[in-house]
Amino acid sequence: MANTPQAKKRIRRNQRRAEVNGNRVGRIRTFVKRVEAALAAGDKATAVVALAEAQPEMARGVARGVLHRNTASRKFSRLTKRVAALG
């Protein structure tokens, strides 16, 4: 258990950051799921719009440090390839 005031503050801060970062990751997942749902439905127009909304969310996640740059790049690349493959 934390004994020093700074260690106690660190615990409080870490809990708050974990909550905020968890919400950020959840938001990114929601945007990615919208793209995947449009892909599953075969709706290219909706998929293109959803992809355009998902990309800045992933970039924001990278900027905030909740998602690795290469992970976001890989996910965006794969989604883009799948959207382009739709008839």
PyMOL Python script that loads the backbone (N, CA, C, O; Angstrom):
from pymol import cmd

cmd.read_pdbstr("""\
ATOM      1  N   MET A   1       0.847  -1.190   0.000  1.00  0.00           N
ATOM      2  CA  MET A   1       0.000   0.000   0.000  1.00  0.00           C
ATOM      3  C   MET A   1       0.882   1.239   0.000  1.00  0.00           C
ATOM      4  O   MET A   1       1.954   1.260   0.605  1.00  0.00           O
ATOM      5  N   ALA A   2       0.409   2.270  -0.691  1.00  0.00           N
ATOM      6  CA  ALA A   2       1.168   3.507  -0.802  1.00  0.00           C
ATOM      7  C   ALA A   2       1.228   4.220   0.543  1.00  0.00           C
ATOM      8  O   ALA A   2       0.221   4.333   1.243  1.00  0.00           O
ATOM      9  N   ASN A   3       2.409   4.696   0.894  1.00  0.00           N
ATOM     10  CA  ASN A   3       2.595   5.389   2.165  1.00  0.00           C
ATOM     11  C   ASN A   3       2.819   6.883   1.996  1.00  0.00           C
ATOM     12  O   ASN A   3       2.383   7.679   2.827  1.00  0.00           O
ATOM     13  N   THR A   4       3.496   7.260   0.927  1.00  0.00           N
ATOM     14  CA  THR A   4       3.822   8.676   0.766  1.00  0.00           C
ATOM     15  C   THR A   4       2.666   9.408   0.074  1.00  0.00           C
ATOM     16  O   THR A   4       1.904   8.794  -0.673  1.00  0.00           O
ATOM     17  N   PRO A   5       2.537  10.693   0.315  1.00  0.00           N
ATOM     18  CA  PRO A   5       1.475  11.459  -0.363  1.00  0.00           C
ATOM     19  C   PRO A   5       1.585  11.386  -1.891  1.00  0.00           C
ATOM     20  O   PRO A   5       0.578  11.324  -2.597  1.00  0.00           O
ATOM     21  N   GLN A   6       2.833  11.395  -2.389  1.00  0.00           N
ATOM     22  CA  GLN A   6       3.015  11.338  -3.839  1.00  0.00           C
ATOM     23  C   GLN A   6       2.554   9.999  -4.397  1.00  0.00           C
ATOM     24  O   GLN A   6       1.959   9.954  -5.474  1.00  0.00           O
ATOM     25  N   ALA A   7       2.817   8.911  -3.686  1.00  0.00           N
ATOM     26  CA  ALA A   7       2.394   7.583  -4.143  1.00  0.00           C
ATOM     27  C   ALA A   7       0.871   7.476  -4.128  1.00  0.00           C
ATOM     28  O   ALA A   7       0.277   6.855  -5.008  1.00  0.00           O
ATOM     29  N   LYS A   8       0.248   8.084  -3.124  1.00  0.00           N
ATOM     30  CA  LYS A   8      -1.225   8.080  -3.059  1.00  0.00           C
ATOM     31  C   LYS A   8      -1.815   8.882  -4.218  1.00  0.00           C
ATOM     32  O   LYS A   8      -2.815   8.490  -4.819  1.00  0.00           O
ATOM     33  N   LYS A   9      -1.180  10.004  -4.517  1.00  0.00           N
ATOM     34  CA  LYS A   9      -1.628  10.832  -5.633  1.00  0.00           C
ATOM     35  C   LYS A   9      -1.463  10.069  -6.951  1.00  0.00           C
ATOM     36  O   LYS A   9      -2.327  10.139  -7.825  1.00  0.00           O
ATOM     37  N   ARG A  10      -0.363   9.350  -7.088  1.00  0.00           N
ATOM     38  CA  ARG A  10      -0.108   8.569  -8.288  1.00  0.00           C
ATOM     39  C   ARG A  10      -1.213   7.525  -8.509  1.00  0.00           C
ATOM     40  O   ARG A  10      -1.658   7.318  -9.638  1.00  0.00           O
ATOM     41  N   ILE A  11      -1.648   6.879  -7.438  1.00  0.00           N
ATOM     42  CA  ILE A  11      -2.722   5.878  -7.540  1.00  0.00           C
ATOM     43  C   ILE A  11      -3.999   6.543  -8.050  1.00  0.00           C
ATOM     44  O   ILE A  11      -4.663   6.022  -8.946  1.00  0.00           O
ATOM     45  N   ARG A  12      -4.338   7.703  -7.470  1.00  0.00           N
ATOM     46  CA  ARG A  12      -5.540   8.416  -7.920  1.00  0.00           C
ATOM     47  C   ARG A  12      -5.417   8.816  -9.385  1.00  0.00           C
ATOM     48  O   ARG A  12      -6.357   8.647 -10.162  1.00  0.00           O
ATOM     49  N   ARG A  13      -4.275   9.337  -9.751  1.00  0.00           N
ATOM     50  CA  ARG A  13      -4.044   9.793 -11.123  1.00  0.00           C
ATOM     51  C   ARG A  13      -4.099   8.631 -12.102  1.00  0.00           C
ATOM     52  O   ARG A  13      -4.707   8.744 -13.166  1.00  0.00           O
ATOM     53  N   ASN A  14      -3.468   7.512 -11.750  1.00  0.00           N
ATOM     54  CA  ASN A  14      -3.452   6.352 -12.636  1.00  0.00           C
ATOM     55  C   ASN A  14      -4.850   5.797 -12.864  1.00  0.00           C
ATOM     56  O   ASN A  14      -5.175   5.364 -13.969  1.00  0.00           O
ATOM     57  N   GLN A  15      -5.682   5.809 -11.821  1.00  0.00           N
ATOM     58  CA  GLN A  15      -7.059   5.335 -11.976  1.00  0.00           C
ATOM     59  C   GLN A  15      -7.825   6.233 -12.940  1.00  0.00           C
ATOM     60  O   GLN A  15      -8.570   5.747 -13.790  1.00  0.00           O
ATOM     61  N   ARG A  16      -7.641   7.539 -12.804  1.00  0.00           N
ATOM     62  CA  ARG A  16      -8.325   8.474 -13.687  1.00  0.00           C
ATOM     63  C   ARG A  16      -7.843   8.326 -15.134  1.00  0.00           C
ATOM     64  O   ARG A  16      -8.655   8.327 -16.058  1.00  0.00           O
ATOM     65  N   ARG A  17      -6.543   8.200 -15.332  1.00  0.00           N
ATOM     66  CA  ARG A  17      -6.001   8.041 -16.685  1.00  0.00           C
ATOM     67  C   ARG A  17      -6.482   6.741 -17.313  1.00  0.00           C
ATOM     68  O   ARG A  17      -6.800   6.702 -18.502  1.00  0.00           O
ATOM     69  N   ALA A  18      -6.537   5.672 -16.517  1.00  0.00           N
ATOM     70  CA  ALA A  18      -6.998   4.384 -17.039  1.00  0.00           C
ATOM     71  C   ALA A  18      -8.444   4.488 -17.514  1.00  0.00           C
ATOM     72  O   ALA A  18      -8.810   3.909 -18.537  1.00  0.00           O
ATOM     73  N   GLU A  19      -9.257   5.220 -16.775  1.00  0.00           N
ATOM     74  CA  GLU A  19     -10.657   5.403 -17.161  1.00  0.00           C
ATOM     75  C   GLU A  19     -10.763   6.195 -18.464  1.00  0.00           C
ATOM     76  O   GLU A  19     -11.501   5.814 -19.373  1.00  0.00           O
ATOM     77  N   VAL A  20     -10.026   7.288 -18.545  1.00  0.00           N
ATOM     78  CA  VAL A  20     -10.065   8.137 -19.742  1.00  0.00           C
ATOM     79  C   VAL A  20      -9.545   7.367 -20.954  1.00  0.00           C
ATOM     80  O   VAL A  20     -10.158   7.386 -22.022  1.00  0.00           O
ATOM     81  N   ASN A  21      -8.410   6.689 -20.780  1.00  0.00           N
ATOM     82  CA  ASN A  21      -7.818   5.947 -21.896  1.00  0.00           C
ATOM     83  C   ASN A  21      -8.709   4.790 -22.329  1.00  0.00           C
ATOM     84  O   ASN A  21      -8.807   4.498 -23.521  1.00  0.00           O
ATOM     85  N   GLY A  22      -9.353   4.136 -21.383  1.00  0.00           N
ATOM     86  CA  GLY A  22     -10.284   3.056 -21.712  1.00  0.00           C
ATOM     87  C   GLY A  22     -11.437   3.557 -22.551  1.00  0.00           C
ATOM     88  O   GLY A  22     -11.871   2.888 -23.489  1.00  0.00           O
ATOM     89  N   ASN A  23     -11.936   4.742 -22.211  1.00  0.00           N
ATOM     90  CA  ASN A  23     -13.011   5.348 -22.995  1.00  0.00           C
ATOM     91  C   ASN A  23     -12.540   5.687 -24.407  1.00  0.00           C
ATOM     92  O   ASN A  23     -13.288   5.531 -25.372  1.00  0.00           O
ATOM     93  N   ARG A  24     -11.313   6.143 -24.517  1.00  0.00           N
ATOM     94  CA  ARG A  24     -10.767   6.466 -25.835  1.00  0.00           C
ATOM     95  C   ARG A  24     -10.661   5.218 -26.708  1.00  0.00           C
ATOM     96  O   ARG A  24     -11.036   5.238 -27.881  1.00  0.00           O
ATOM     97  N   VAL A  25     -10.153   4.146 -26.135  1.00  0.00           N
ATOM     98  CA  VAL A  25     -10.013   2.894 -26.881  1.00  0.00           C
ATOM     99  C   VAL A  25     -11.393   2.382 -27.286  1.00  0.00           C
ATOM    100  O   VAL A  25     -11.575   1.904 -28.405  1.00  0.00           O
ATOM    101  N   GLY A  26     -12.360   2.482 -26.382  1.00  0.00           N
ATOM    102  CA  GLY A  26     -13.725   2.045 -26.687  1.00  0.00           C
ATOM    103  C   GLY A  26     -14.324   2.846 -27.825  1.00  0.00           C
ATOM    104  O   GLY A  26     -15.024   2.299 -28.677  1.00  0.00           O
ATOM    105  N   ARG A  27     -14.053   4.134 -27.840  1.00  0.00           N
ATOM    106  CA  ARG A  27     -14.562   5.002 -28.906  1.00  0.00           C
ATOM    107  C   ARG A  27     -13.956   4.601 -30.251  1.00  0.00           C
ATOM    108  O   ARG A  27     -14.657   4.566 -31.263  1.00  0.00           O
ATOM    109  N   ILE A  28     -12.667   4.301 -30.263  1.00  0.00           N
ATOM    110  CA  ILE A  28     -12.002   3.868 -31.496  1.00  0.00           C
ATOM    111  C   ILE A  28     -12.623   2.568 -31.984  1.00  0.00           C
ATOM    112  O   ILE A  28     -12.912   2.416 -33.170  1.00  0.00           O
ATOM    113  N   ARG A  29     -12.827   1.629 -31.062  1.00  0.00           N
ATOM    114  CA  ARG A  29     -13.428   0.341 -31.430  1.00  0.00           C
ATOM    115  C   ARG A  29     -14.811   0.528 -32.034  1.00  0.00           C
ATOM    116  O   ARG A  29     -15.171  -0.159 -32.991  1.00  0.00           O
ATOM    117  N   THR A  30     -15.588   1.454 -31.482  1.00  0.00           N
ATOM    118  CA  THR A  30     -16.938   1.714 -31.996  1.00  0.00           C
ATOM    119  C   THR A  30     -16.872   2.185 -33.445  1.00  0.00           C
ATOM    120  O   THR A  30     -17.644   1.719 -34.282  1.00  0.00           O
ATOM    121  N   PHE A  31     -15.964   3.097 -33.743  1.00  0.00           N
ATOM    122  CA  PHE A  31     -15.839   3.600 -35.110  1.00  0.00           C
ATOM    123  C   PHE A  31     -15.387   2.501 -36.064  1.00  0.00           C
ATOM    124  O   PHE A  31     -15.862   2.431 -37.197  1.00  0.00           O
ATOM    125  N   VAL A  32     -14.473   1.641 -35.614  1.00  0.00           N
ATOM    126  CA  VAL A  32     -14.001   0.535 -36.451  1.00  0.00           C
ATOM    127  C   VAL A  32     -15.142  -0.453 -36.692  1.00  0.00           C
ATOM    128  O   VAL A  32     -15.288  -0.978 -37.796  1.00  0.00           O
ATOM    129  N   LYS A  33     -15.948  -0.705 -35.660  1.00  0.00           N
ATOM    130  CA  LYS A  33     -17.079  -1.625 -35.813  1.00  0.00           C
ATOM    131  C   LYS A  33     -18.103  -1.102 -36.808  1.00  0.00           C
ATOM    132  O   LYS A  33     -18.743  -1.885 -37.510  1.00  0.00           O
ATOM    133  N   ARG A  34     -18.263   0.215 -36.873  1.00  0.00           N
ATOM    134  CA  ARG A  34     -19.193   0.793 -37.854  1.00  0.00           C
ATOM    135  C   ARG A  34     -18.727   0.488 -39.275  1.00  0.00           C
ATOM    136  O   ARG A  34     -19.535   0.177 -40.150  1.00  0.00           O
ATOM    137  N   VAL A  35     -17.419   0.581 -39.493  1.00  0.00           N
ATOM    138  CA  VAL A  35     -16.864   0.263 -40.809  1.00  0.00           C
ATOM    139  C   VAL A  35     -17.098  -1.215 -41.110  1.00  0.00           C
ATOM    140  O   VAL A  35     -17.535  -1.570 -42.205  1.00  0.00           O
ATOM    141  N   GLU A  36     -16.807  -2.073 -40.135  1.00  0.00           N
ATOM    142  CA  GLU A  36     -16.952  -3.512 -40.339  1.00  0.00           C
ATOM    143  C   GLU A  36     -18.407  -3.911 -40.560  1.00  0.00           C
ATOM    144  O   GLU A  36     -18.689  -4.825 -41.334  1.00  0.00           O
ATOM    145  N   ALA A  37     -19.329  -3.230 -39.884  1.00  0.00           N
ATOM    146  CA  ALA A  37     -20.752  -3.516 -40.081  1.00  0.00           C
ATOM    147  C   ALA A  37     -21.172  -3.139 -41.501  1.00  0.00           C
ATOM    148  O   ALA A  37     -21.925  -3.875 -42.140  1.00  0.00           O
ATOM    149  N   ALA A  38     -20.697  -2.016 -41.992  1.00  0.00           N
ATOM    150  CA  ALA A  38     -21.011  -1.602 -43.362  1.00  0.00           C
ATOM    151  C   ALA A  38     -20.397  -2.568 -44.365  1.00  0.00           C
ATOM    152  O   ALA A  38     -20.999  -2.858 -45.399  1.00  0.00           O
ATOM    153  N   LEU A  39     -19.203  -3.067 -44.065  1.00  0.00           N
ATOM    154  CA  LEU A  39     -18.565  -4.050 -44.943  1.00  0.00           C
ATOM    155  C   LEU A  39     -19.375  -5.346 -44.974  1.00  0.00           C
ATOM    156  O   LEU A  39     -19.582  -5.935 -46.035  1.00  0.00           O
ATOM    157  N   ALA A  40     -19.827  -5.778 -43.808  1.00  0.00           N
ATOM    158  CA  ALA A  40     -20.611  -7.015 -43.726  1.00  0.00           C
ATOM    159  C   ALA A  40     -21.922  -6.879 -44.488  1.00  0.00           C
ATOM    160  O   ALA A  40     -22.405  -7.844 -45.082  1.00  0.00           O
ATOM    161  N   ALA A  41     -22.498  -5.676 -44.469  1.00  0.00           N
ATOM    162  CA  ALA A  41     -23.755  -5.433 -45.178  1.00  0.00           C
ATOM    163  C   ALA A  41     -23.525  -5.236 -46.674  1.00  0.00           C
ATOM    164  O   ALA A  41     -24.475  -5.264 -47.457  1.00  0.00           O
ATOM    165  N   GLY A  42     -22.276  -5.037 -47.074  1.00  0.00           N
ATOM    166  CA  GLY A  42     -21.963  -4.828 -48.475  1.00  0.00           C
ATOM    167  C   GLY A  42     -22.299  -3.432 -48.976  1.00  0.00           C
ATOM    168  O   GLY A  42     -22.436  -3.207 -50.179  1.00  0.00           O
ATOM    169  N   ASP A  43     -22.430  -2.504 -48.048  1.00  0.00           N
ATOM    170  CA  ASP A  43     -22.806  -1.130 -48.391  1.00  0.00           C
ATOM    171  C   ASP A  43     -21.545  -0.270 -48.515  1.00  0.00           C
ATOM    172  O   ASP A  43     -20.993   0.194 -47.517  1.00  0.00           O
ATOM    173  N   LYS A  44     -21.104  -0.068 -49.752  1.00  0.00           N
ATOM    174  CA  LYS A  44     -19.841   0.644 -49.962  1.00  0.00           C
ATOM    175  C   LYS A  44     -19.923   2.119 -49.567  1.00  0.00           C
ATOM    176  O   LYS A  44     -18.981   2.654 -48.982  1.00  0.00           O
ATOM    177  N   ALA A  45     -21.034   2.777 -49.880  1.00  0.00           N
ATOM    178  CA  ALA A  45     -21.160   4.207 -49.570  1.00  0.00           C
ATOM    179  C   ALA A  45     -21.057   4.452 -48.067  1.00  0.00           C
ATOM    180  O   ALA A  45     -20.345   5.354 -47.625  1.00  0.00           O
ATOM    181  N   THR A  46     -21.770   3.644 -47.287  1.00  0.00           N
ATOM    182  CA  THR A  46     -21.716   3.773 -45.829  1.00  0.00           C
ATOM    183  C   THR A  46     -20.332   3.423 -45.305  1.00  0.00           C
ATOM    184  O   THR A  46     -19.836   4.056 -44.373  1.00  0.00           O
ATOM    185  N   ALA A  47     -19.712   2.417 -45.904  1.00  0.00           N
ATOM    186  CA  ALA A  47     -18.379   1.992 -45.464  1.00  0.00           C
ATOM    187  C   ALA A  47     -17.354   3.093 -45.700  1.00  0.00           C
ATOM    188  O   ALA A  47     -16.472   3.311 -44.869  1.00  0.00           O
ATOM    189  N   VAL A  48     -17.466   3.787 -46.826  1.00  0.00           N
ATOM    190  CA  VAL A  48     -16.524   4.866 -47.137  1.00  0.00           C
ATOM    191  C   VAL A  48     -16.671   6.001 -46.126  1.00  0.00           C
ATOM    192  O   VAL A  48     -15.680   6.547 -45.641  1.00  0.00           O
ATOM    193  N   VAL A  49     -17.922   6.346 -45.814  1.00  0.00           N
ATOM    194  CA  VAL A  49     -18.175   7.418 -44.839  1.00  0.00           C
ATOM    195  C   VAL A  49     -17.660   7.004 -43.461  1.00  0.00           C
ATOM    196  O   VAL A  49     -17.002   7.789 -42.778  1.00  0.00           O
ATOM    197  N   ALA A  50     -17.964   5.761 -43.055  1.00  0.00           N
ATOM    198  CA  ALA A  50     -17.539   5.266 -41.744  1.00  0.00           C
ATOM    199  C   ALA A  50     -16.022   5.213 -41.650  1.00  0.00           C
ATOM    200  O   ALA A  50     -15.451   5.509 -40.601  1.00  0.00           O
ATOM    201  N   LEU A  51     -15.367   4.836 -42.745  1.00  0.00           N
ATOM    202  CA  LEU A  51     -13.904   4.784 -42.762  1.00  0.00           C
ATOM    203  C   LEU A  51     -13.314   6.183 -42.617  1.00  0.00           C
ATOM    204  O   LEU A  51     -12.316   6.373 -41.922  1.00  0.00           O
ATOM    205  N   ALA A  52     -13.932   7.157 -43.272  1.00  0.00           N
ATOM    206  CA  ALA A  52     -13.460   8.543 -43.175  1.00  0.00           C
ATOM    207  C   ALA A  52     -13.626   9.084 -41.758  1.00  0.00           C
ATOM    208  O   ALA A  52     -12.870   9.961 -41.339  1.00  0.00           O
ATOM    209  N   GLU A  53     -14.611   8.568 -41.015  1.00  0.00           N
ATOM    210  CA  GLU A  53     -14.791   8.987 -39.618  1.00  0.00           C
ATOM    211  C   GLU A  53     -13.858   8.224 -38.684  1.00  0.00           C
ATOM    212  O   GLU A  53     -13.432   8.760 -37.660  1.00  0.00           O
ATOM    213  N   ALA A  54     -13.538   6.984 -39.025  1.00  0.00           N
ATOM    214  CA  ALA A  54     -12.699   6.153 -38.156  1.00  0.00           C
ATOM    215  C   ALA A  54     -11.232   6.580 -38.194  1.00  0.00           C
ATOM    216  O   ALA A  54     -10.534   6.493 -37.184  1.00  0.00           O
ATOM    217  N   GLN A  55     -10.768   7.035 -39.343  1.00  0.00           N
ATOM    218  CA  GLN A  55      -9.354   7.360 -39.487  1.00  0.00           C
ATOM    219  C   GLN A  55      -8.888   8.452 -38.531  1.00  0.00           C
ATOM    220  O   GLN A  55      -7.850   8.272 -37.894  1.00  0.00           O
ATOM    221  N   PRO A  56      -9.600   9.586 -38.391  1.00  0.00           N
ATOM    222  CA  PRO A  56      -9.140  10.597 -37.438  1.00  0.00           C
ATOM    223  C   PRO A  56      -9.216  10.119 -35.987  1.00  0.00           C
ATOM    224  O   PRO A  56      -8.415  10.538 -35.152  1.00  0.00           O
ATOM    225  N   GLU A  57     -10.177   9.241 -35.686  1.00  0.00           N
ATOM    226  CA  GLU A  57     -10.269   8.698 -34.321  1.00  0.00           C
ATOM    227  C   GLU A  57      -9.037   7.867 -34.004  1.00  0.00           C
ATOM    228  O   GLU A  57      -8.477   7.971 -32.912  1.00  0.00           O
ATOM    229  N   MET A  58      -8.612   7.039 -34.958  1.00  0.00           N
ATOM    230  CA  MET A  58      -7.409   6.231 -34.743  1.00  0.00           C
ATOM    231  C   MET A  58      -6.182   7.131 -34.618  1.00  0.00           C
ATOM    232  O   MET A  58      -5.315   6.896 -33.777  1.00  0.00           O
ATOM    233  N   ALA A  59      -6.114   8.160 -35.458  1.00  0.00           N
ATOM    234  CA  ALA A  59      -4.981   9.085 -35.394  1.00  0.00           C
ATOM    235  C   ALA A  59      -4.948   9.806 -34.049  1.00  0.00           C
ATOM    236  O   ALA A  59      -3.877  10.037 -33.490  1.00  0.00           O
ATOM    237  N   ARG A  60      -6.122  10.158 -33.536  1.00  0.00           N
ATOM    238  CA  ARG A  60      -6.204  10.812 -32.233  1.00  0.00           C
ATOM    239  C   ARG A  60      -5.748   9.860 -31.129  1.00  0.00           C
ATOM    240  O   ARG A  60      -5.084  10.270 -30.177  1.00  0.00           O
ATOM    241  N   GLY A  61      -6.108   8.593 -31.267  1.00  0.00           N
ATOM    242  CA  GLY A  61      -5.662   7.590 -30.298  1.00  0.00           C
ATOM    243  C   GLY A  61      -4.147   7.457 -30.283  1.00  0.00           C
ATOM    244  O   GLY A  61      -3.537   7.285 -29.228  1.00  0.00           O
ATOM    245  N   VAL A  62      -3.554   7.539 -31.455  1.00  0.00           N
ATOM    246  CA  VAL A  62      -2.088   7.494 -31.552  1.00  0.00           C
ATOM    247  C   VAL A  62      -1.493   8.720 -30.878  1.00  0.00           C
ATOM    248  O   VAL A  62      -0.533   8.612 -30.115  1.00  0.00           O
ATOM    249  N   ALA A  63      -2.061   9.883 -31.159  1.00  0.00           N
ATOM    250  CA  ALA A  63      -1.544  11.133 -30.594  1.00  0.00           C
ATOM    251  C   ALA A  63      -1.659  11.141 -29.074  1.00  0.00           C
ATOM    252  O   ALA A  63      -0.809  11.710 -28.388  1.00  0.00           O
ATOM    253  N   ARG A  64      -2.711  10.508 -28.544  1.00  0.00           N
ATOM    254  CA  ARG A  64      -2.926  10.473 -27.102  1.00  0.00           C
ATOM    255  C   ARG A  64      -2.171   9.330 -26.418  1.00  0.00           C
ATOM    256  O   ARG A  64      -2.137   9.248 -25.190  1.00  0.00           O
ATOM    257  N   GLY A  65      -1.573   8.462 -27.213  1.00  0.00           N
ATOM    258  CA  GLY A  65      -0.755   7.402 -26.646  1.00  0.00           C
ATOM    259  C   GLY A  65      -1.508   6.151 -26.228  1.00  0.00           C
ATOM    260  O   GLY A  65      -0.968   5.339 -25.476  1.00  0.00           O
ATOM    261  N   VAL A  66      -2.747   5.970 -26.694  1.00  0.00           N
ATOM    262  CA  VAL A  66      -3.495   4.774 -26.315  1.00  0.00           C
ATOM    263  C   VAL A  66      -3.416   3.692 -27.385  1.00  0.00           C
ATOM    264  O   VAL A  66      -3.843   2.558 -27.165  1.00  0.00           O
ATOM    265  N   LEU A  67      -2.869   4.048 -28.539  1.00  0.00           N
ATOM    266  CA  LEU A  67      -2.751   3.113 -29.649  1.00  0.00           C
ATOM    267  C   LEU A  67      -1.390   3.320 -30.290  1.00  0.00           C
ATOM    268  O   LEU A  67      -0.968   4.454 -30.518  1.00  0.00           O
ATOM    269  N   HIS A  68      -0.707   2.226 -30.579  1.00  0.00           N
ATOM    270  CA  HIS A  68       0.597   2.344 -31.219  1.00  0.00           C
ATOM    271  C   HIS A  68       0.426   2.805 -32.660  1.00  0.00           C
ATOM    272  O   HIS A  68      -0.539   2.438 -33.331  1.00  0.00           O
ATOM    273  N   ARG A  69       1.362   3.605 -33.121  1.00  0.00           N
ATOM    274  CA  ARG A  69       1.277   4.170 -34.473  1.00  0.00           C
ATOM    275  C   ARG A  69       1.165   3.092 -35.545  1.00  0.00           C
ATOM    276  O   ARG A  69       0.350   3.209 -36.460  1.00  0.00           O
ATOM    277  N   ASN A  70       1.978   2.045 -35.437  1.00  0.00           N
ATOM    278  CA  ASN A  70       1.954   0.990 -36.445  1.00  0.00           C
ATOM    279  C   ASN A  70       0.659   0.182 -36.382  1.00  0.00           C
ATOM    280  O   ASN A  70       0.163  -0.274 -37.412  1.00  0.00           O
ATOM    281  N   THR A  71       0.114   0.004 -35.190  1.00  0.00           N
ATOM    282  CA  THR A  71      -1.149  -0.710 -35.039  1.00  0.00           C
ATOM    283  C   THR A  71      -2.260   0.044 -35.748  1.00  0.00           C
ATOM    284  O   THR A  71      -3.040  -0.548 -36.494  1.00  0.00           O
ATOM    285  N   ALA A  72      -2.335   1.337 -35.520  1.00  0.00           N
ATOM    286  CA  ALA A  72      -3.365   2.156 -36.162  1.00  0.00           C
ATOM    287  C   ALA A  72      -3.181   2.147 -37.672  1.00  0.00           C
ATOM    288  O   ALA A  72      -4.154   2.054 -38.420  1.00  0.00           O
ATOM    289  N   SER A  73      -1.953   2.242 -38.115  1.00  0.00           N
ATOM    290  CA  SER A  73      -1.667   2.237 -39.547  1.00  0.00           C
ATOM    291  C   SER A  73      -2.084   0.914 -40.174  1.00  0.00           C
ATOM    292  O   SER A  73      -2.676   0.895 -41.254  1.00  0.00           O
ATOM    293  N   ARG A  74      -1.781  -0.178 -39.510  1.00  0.00           N
ATOM    294  CA  ARG A  74      -2.140  -1.506 -40.012  1.00  0.00           C
ATOM    295  C   ARG A  74      -3.657  -1.676 -40.097  1.00  0.00           C
ATOM    296  O   ARG A  74      -4.183  -2.157 -41.101  1.00  0.00           O
ATOM    297  N   LYS A  75      -4.351  -1.276 -39.034  1.00  0.00           N
ATOM    298  CA  LYS A  75      -5.807  -1.394 -39.015  1.00  0.00           C
ATOM    299  C   LYS A  75      -6.440  -0.550 -40.120  1.00  0.00           C
ATOM    300  O   LYS A  75      -7.348  -1.006 -40.817  1.00  0.00           O
ATOM    301  N   PHE A  76      -5.963   0.663 -40.272  1.00  0.00           N
ATOM    302  CA  PHE A  76      -6.524   1.547 -41.289  1.00  0.00           C
ATOM    303  C   PHE A  76      -6.247   1.000 -42.686  1.00  0.00           C
ATOM    304  O   PHE A  76      -7.108   1.057 -43.563  1.00  0.00           O
ATOM    305  N   SER A  77      -5.056   0.476 -42.886  1.00  0.00           N
ATOM    306  CA  SER A  77      -4.690  -0.088 -44.186  1.00  0.00           C
ATOM    307  C   SER A  77      -5.588  -1.275 -44.530  1.00  0.00           C
ATOM    308  O   SER A  77      -6.081  -1.379 -45.653  1.00  0.00           O
ATOM    309  N   ARG A  78      -5.794  -2.150 -43.582  1.00  0.00           N
ATOM    310  CA  ARG A  78      -6.619  -3.336 -43.828  1.00  0.00           C
ATOM    311  C   ARG A  78      -8.074  -2.962 -44.088  1.00  0.00           C
ATOM    312  O   ARG A  78      -8.719  -3.531 -44.969  1.00  0.00           O
ATOM    313  N   LEU A  79      -8.586  -2.008 -43.324  1.00  0.00           N
ATOM    314  CA  LEU A  79      -9.963  -1.567 -43.540  1.00  0.00           C
ATOM    315  C   LEU A  79     -10.107  -0.908 -44.916  1.00  0.00           C
ATOM    316  O   LEU A  79     -11.082  -1.148 -45.629  1.00  0.00           O
ATOM    317  N   THR A  80      -9.131  -0.079 -45.278  1.00  0.00           N
ATOM    318  CA  THR A  80      -9.167   0.605 -46.567  1.00  0.00           C
ATOM    319  C   THR A  80      -9.171  -0.410 -47.707  1.00  0.00           C
ATOM    320  O   THR A  80      -9.905  -0.256 -48.683  1.00  0.00           O
ATOM    321  N   LYS A  81      -8.355  -1.437 -47.576  1.00  0.00           N
ATOM    322  CA  LYS A  81      -8.270  -2.472 -48.605  1.00  0.00           C
ATOM    323  C   LYS A  81      -9.612  -3.206 -48.751  1.00  0.00           C
ATOM    324  O   LYS A  81     -10.058  -3.504 -49.858  1.00  0.00           O
ATOM    325  N   ARG A  82     -10.242  -3.490 -47.595  1.00  0.00           N
ATOM    326  CA  ARG A  82     -11.534  -4.181 -47.641  1.00  0.00           C
ATOM    327  C   ARG A  82     -12.629  -3.310 -48.240  1.00  0.00           C
ATOM    328  O   ARG A  82     -13.480  -3.806 -48.978  1.00  0.00           O
ATOM    329  N   VAL A  83     -12.616  -2.011 -47.927  1.00  0.00           N
ATOM    330  CA  VAL A  83     -13.622  -1.098 -48.479  1.00  0.00           C
ATOM    331  C   VAL A  83     -13.416  -0.979 -49.992  1.00  0.00           C
ATOM    332  O   VAL A  83     -14.389  -0.975 -50.747  1.00  0.00           O
ATOM    333  N   ALA A  84     -12.168  -0.884 -50.438  1.00  0.00           N
ATOM    334  CA  ALA A  84     -11.881  -0.752 -51.864  1.00  0.00           C
ATOM    335  C   ALA A  84     -12.296  -2.001 -52.632  1.00  0.00           C
ATOM    336  O   ALA A  84     -12.645  -1.921 -53.810  1.00  0.00           O
ATOM    337  N   ALA A  85     -12.259  -3.149 -51.971  1.00  0.00           N
ATOM    338  CA  ALA A  85     -12.603  -4.415 -52.634  1.00  0.00           C
ATOM    339  C   ALA A  85     -14.107  -4.577 -52.838  1.00  0.00           C
ATOM    340  O   ALA A  85     -14.537  -5.426 -53.619  1.00  0.00           O
ATOM    341  N   LEU A  86     -14.912  -3.769 -52.139  1.00  0.00           N
ATOM    342  CA  LEU A  86     -16.364  -3.865 -52.318  1.00  0.00           C
ATOM    343  C   LEU A  86     -16.731  -3.425 -53.730  1.00  0.00           C
ATOM    344  O   LEU A  86     -16.153  -2.487 -54.277  1.00  0.00           O
ATOM    345  N   GLY A  87     -17.700  -4.120 -54.304  1.00  0.00           N
ATOM    346  CA  GLY A  87     -18.125  -3.812 -55.673  1.00  0.00           C
ATOM    347  C   GLY A  87     -18.800  -2.524 -55.734  1.00  0.00           C
ATOM    348  O   GLY A  87     -19.227  -2.101 -56.808  1.00  0.00           O
TER     349      GLY A  87
END
""", "prot")
cmd.dss("prot")
cmd.show_as("cartoon", "prot")
cmd.util.cbc("prot")
cmd.orient("prot")
